[in-house]
Amino acid sequence: MTSAAAAKAKSQAKTKSAEQAIRTLTKHGEPITFQAIQREAGVSHTFLYGRPDLRGRIERLRTQTRPIPAPAPPADEQSTLVLALTSQIAQLKKQHRQEVQALRDALERAHGENLDLHRELDRRTEAPDSRPRRPTPADNVASIEGTS
């Protein structure tokens, strides 16, 4: 086989591959673009643009399958949506602040109960001097303030 015949066979194989890619993309409802066909067929961009019959077919199919953009909602709808979302965000922020405060209050109570239990334990032990230092109420207040 001569090099010219080999080049012609290679070109025909690439053309078949590109046509198969077009059929596959169309069948799957994918957009027909040069890049999609190039990727699907494994051919170069230059090859697709260099074949007038393929190029014209791709350009026609590309315009046919291009989705029509949805119209933008009227300005009144947009402002209503923005107001609704802003209100929802404000409500969520308020709820978040309340939950954080409730958690801080619960933590403060837990620190107080912990301190009471340590004091009771110290009272029941015979040698409180040998035990490690227990947290004081000031330590608990500092740890609560540090969580802000």
Number of C-alpha atoms within 10 A of each C-alpha: 6 7 8 9 10 11 12 12 12 12 14 12 12 18 19 13 18 24 17 15 20 25 14 16 17 14 9 8 10 12 18 24 18 21 13 15 25 19 14 16 19 13 16 15 13 10 16 21 14 11 12 11 11 18 15 13 13 21 13 12 16 15 12 11 14 11 9 6 6 6 6 8 8 8 9 9 11 12 11 11 12 12 12 12 12 12 12 12 12 12 12 12 12 12 12 12 12 12 12 13 13 12 12 16 13 12 15 17 13 13 20 16 12 14 17 13 12 15 16 11 12 15 11 10 12 9 9 13 9 8 9 7 8 11 13 13 13 9 11 19 13 10 14 15 10 8 7 8
